[in-house]
């Protein structure tokens, strides 16, 4: 067991360093656009561009990786991302930043595919869950720690972008020096949206809703905190609290869904997301914002793996990887729409509009869940699959969960 983790430690170090260098950029860019006098619409468009690039990359990067190999592809993707980070500091034009965010999303999808397919090669039935957990912790821990690099920009505005470029460049080293044999790229066939909906209506609606909720949050959460009057250092702390809460509650909520009708847990989590979002829309005291933010992250981050698990309950084993691929695309499309909906709400209602619209999306999804419970029977306990905490990255993460 320990030998398997020793084999992947270079990849885990790479994802931690890479996320520390890239995970705070969405927050930083939103803050800088806000400080530059740009409205919520432009900030939302930048986030939509990132998720658009991520979606397109998920459909295109596998061919490039198969042609040049994982190490060269990873180095190329990260090198471009590093150069992009420096470009933000050189060219202060919103249109250029939107284009760069699209490119960032595209290359980030390549990074995820490289690392996840590599981890899948090393994973075995006896250690698969442990490797996935270590990967998810490395990813979210890097993202949470990286938020504090926002504070470097108090006196030197270009410094956070430079720090991002340095960390991104350093993340290439563990991969370039790894002894793990490069895997052969596997083709992941996506289900049609019609087939996905027929298999699990609540699964696909829950996934799309999660994309909208978290897409809006990642795009505009920092703007919300800034507009209610918190300083830059507390913006970083708030975002880090949300991410940390998201990691902490995924497993307990997942275990709960294994013991009961998973639809009840999904609906309960959606209702809690709505209540906590309403609280964030009304509360403006720093302590309350941090506590509610951590709880919001805990429930909202759990929605995607819960929706995936519910979908898997209705599928045969050989269908699950394809379904996972399709659900990642549904999530990405939702994440593209979330920033635009959130920015429109903030333009109309002010900063509270962000969490007000998130509450409305969560409540509407919960109502859909109640309707599904009324018209369909629960999955028998014997057919319900075990929950697995899962990052919202690429279809290849589903291979870690489903194979073996």
Secondary structure, 3 states (H helix, E strand, C coil): CHHHHHHHHHHHHHHHHHHHHHCCHHHHHHHHHHHCCCCHHHHHHHHHHHHHHHHHHHHHHHHHHHHHCHHHHHHHHHHHHHHHHHHHHHCCCHHHHHHHHHHHHHHHHHHHHHHHHHHHHHCCCCCHHHHHHHHHHHHHHHHHHHHHHHHHHCCCCCHHHHHHHHHHHHHHHHHHCCCCCCCCCCCCCCCCHHHHHHHCHHHHHHHHHHHHHHHHHHHHHHHHHHHCCCCHHHHHHHHHHHHHHHHHHHHHHHHHHHHCCHHHHHHHHHHHHHHHHHHHHHCCCHHHHHHHHHHHHHHHHHHHHHHHHHHHCCCCHHHHHHHHHHHHHHHHHHHHHHHHHHHHHHHHHCCHHHHHHHHHHHHHHHHHHHHHHHHCCCCCHHHCCCCCCCCCCCCHHHHHHHCC
